[in-house]
Structure formats: structure tokens, C-alpha cells
Amino acid sequence: LPGNVVIEQKLTQCINSGQWYSVAYLDIDNFKAYNDVYGFENGDLIIKLLAEILKSYIPEDQFIGHIGGDDFVVIIDNHVTDNYFKDIIRQFEQEVLALYNQTDIQNGFITAKNRRGEIERFPLMTLTAVSVNNKTQIFKNVPELSGVLASLKTIAKQGNFKYNLQ
């Protein structure tokens, strides 16, 4: 998938075009803990899994980019909301279970060191997706758009608007 340079070019193009667009930021929750416990090769499988799921749901003429690590961006030339990504989230959260051992699935968590070096329980991976569009807000530049997405991601990761996928 295209990386940061192409992503920034595409975002600039959207902002300057005057055409309809939506931009989504997708982030895998608890990826670092998984990567630390299961190893980077398994971590790479997680990244590839999400990339393949995105390719299967996002029309081929739309844009999917890999920012790096466990972060992705999707740009759609229409107005969509976070709800557009509900099925992607559901599929990822179901399929990712195949990459855990049975004990961790039964526990519903893995045990790993946090960023401070302390042992902590981390929930199994989930996917956070937030989006903005130019129907509800006009952006002047890429840093402004990115800043809004980053703020929305922080709010979402605090559990303030996760989907009920039941």
C-alpha cells in the first residue's frame, strides 16, 4: 500500500479539489502488546490481514494507504461516516482471533510489559476507525485535517464511541 508521501499528496489533492471526499484513520488497538508477545512476524500478519480486509471492502478506485505500524488511511470520493467501516471492524475483530493462542482467547487478554516496563493485561486487538468529510467541515490543509482525525481517534480509543457489533 502507498505510504506517507503519497498519502499526503492524495490528501492535498482532496482538500484543493472542491470535490466530495471522506478521510478515515484506522488504528489497531493493542497491537504493540501483541507484537511484543507474539513477535514481529506475527505482527506483520496482522498488518497484512487488515490490508487485505480493507482491499476487500473499499472499492478499487478509492484510496487505501499504510501510514506505518498499525495505522492506515482510507480516502473515499464521497461523504461517508464512521459507520461505513462497521463491517470492516467486525471482520477484522473476528479474523484476528485466529492469530492468538487458545489460552489468550479464553482469557480475553494477553500479558505483556507496557511502555513503562510494567506487566499489564492487554485486551485482544480491536480496530478503531474515525472519519471526517468535507460535508461537515472544510479543511484548509493536511495538518488541520490530520489534527482533527488524531483528536477523534483519541476520543474513540477512550471508548466514547465504539460500535456495538452484536
C-alpha positions in Angstrom: 0.0 0.0 0.0 1.2 3.6 -0.6 2.9 5.3 2.3 3.2 8.8 3.8 4.4 10.8 0.8 1.6 9.5 -1.5 -1.0 9.8 1.3 -0.1 13.5 1.9 -0.3 14.2 -1.9 -3.7 12.5 -2.1 -5.0 14.4 1.0 -3.7 17.7 -0.5 -5.4 16.9 -3.8 -8.7 16.2 -2.0 -8.6 19.4 0.0 -7.8 21.5 -3.1 -10.2 19.8 -5.5 -13.5 21.1 -4.1 -14.9 17.6 -4.8 -16.6 15.5 -2.2 -14.3 13.3 0.0 -14.1 11.5 3.3 -10.9 10.5 5.1 -10.8 7.7 7.6 -8.0 6.9 10.0 -7.8 3.2 11.2 -5.7 2.1 14.1 -5.3 -1.4 15.5 -5.8 -1.3 19.3 -3.3 -3.2 21.5 -1.1 -4.1 18.5 2.2 -3.3 20.3 1.4 -5.7 23.1 0.6 -8.4 20.6 3.7 -7.7 18.6 5.8 -7.9 21.8 4.3 -11.2 22.9 3.8 -13.0 19.5 6.8 -11.5 17.6 7.1 -9.2 14.7 6.5 -11.9 12.1 3.0 -12.5 13.6 2.6 -8.7 13.9 3.3 -8.5 10.1 0.5 -11.0 9.6 -1.9 -8.7 11.5 -0.9 -5.7 9.3 -1.4 -7.8 6.1 -4.8 -9.1 7.4 -6.1 -5.6 7.8 -4.7 -4.5 4.5 -6.5 -7.5 2.8 -9.8 -6.7 4.6 -9.6 -3.1 3.5 -8.9 -4.1 -0.1 -12.0 -6.4 0.0 -14.3 -3.7 1.3 -13.0 -0.5 -0.2 -13.8 -0.1 -4.0 -10.7 -0.4 -6.1 -11.0 3.1 -7.4 -10.7 4.5 -3.9 -7.5 5.1 -1.9 -6.0 2.9 0.9 -2.7 3.9 2.4 -0.5 2.5 5.1 0.8 5.3 7.3 3.1 2.9 9.1 3.0 0.5 12.0 -0.7 -0.3 12.7 -2.1 2.9 11.2 -4.0 3.1 7.9 -5.8 5.8 6.0 -8.7 5.4 3.6 -9.8 8.2 1.2 -13.2 7.9 -0.4 -14.6 10.3 -3.0 -17.9 10.6 -1.3 -19.3 11.6 2.0 -19.3 8.7 4.5 -19.3 8.4 8.3 -17.6 6.2 10.8 -20.5 3.8 10.3 -19.2 3.0 6.8 -16.4 1.0 8.5 -18.5 -1.1 10.8 -18.3 -4.3 8.7 -14.5 -3.8 8.3 -14.2 -3.6 12.1 -16.3 -6.6 12.6 -14.4 -8.8 10.1 -11.0 -7.7 11.5 -12.0 -8.4 15.1 -13.3 -11.9 14.1 -10.4 -12.9 11.9 -7.7 -11.6 14.2 -8.6 -14.2 16.7 -7.1 -16.9 14.5 -3.7 -15.4 15.2 -3.9 -15.8 19.0 -3.4 -18.9 21.0 -6.4 -20.6 22.6 -5.4 -19.6 26.2 -5.3 -15.9 25.3 -8.6 -16.1 23.5 -10.2 -17.8 26.5 -8.7 -15.2 28.9 -9.7 -12.3 26.6 -6.4 -10.7 27.1 -2.6 -11.1 26.8 0.0 -10.3 29.4 2.9 -8.0 28.3 5.0 -5.2 29.5 3.5 -1.7 29.0 5.5 1.3 27.8 6.8 1.9 31.3 8.1 -1.7 31.6 5.4 -2.9 33.9 3.5 -6.1 33.4 -0.1 -5.4 32.3 -3.1 -7.2 30.9 -4.0 -6.0 27.4 -7.3 -6.8 25.8 -7.3 -8.7 22.5 -6.9 -6.5 19.4 -9.7 -4.3 18.2 -9.9 -1.8 15.4 -10.6 1.9 15.8 -11.9 3.8 12.7 -12.7 7.5 12.7 -13.5 9.7 9.7 -14.1 13.2 8.6 -15.6 14.6 5.4 -15.9 17.9 3.7 -19.7 18.0 4.0 -19.4 18.7 7.7 -16.1 20.6 7.8 -13.9 22.3 5.3 -10.2 21.8 5.8 -7.5 24.3 4.8 -4.6 21.9 4.8 -3.4 18.4 5.6 -2.1 19.3 9.1 -5.5 20.6 10.1 -7.3 17.5 8.7 -4.8 15.2 10.4 -5.2 17.0 13.7 -8.9 16.6 13.7 -8.6 12.9 12.9 -6.0 12.4 15.6 -8.3 14.1 18.1 -11.2 11.9 17.1 -9.0 8.8 17.4 -8.1 9.8 20.9 -11.7 10.2 21.9 -12.6 6.9 20.2 -9.8 5.0 22.0 -11.2 6.2 25.3 -14.3 4.2 24.5 -16.5 7.2 23.9 -17.9 6.0 20.6 -17.1 2.3 19.9 -19.6 0.4 17.8 -21.9 -2.2 19.2 -21.0 -5.0 16.8 -23.5 -7.5 18.1 
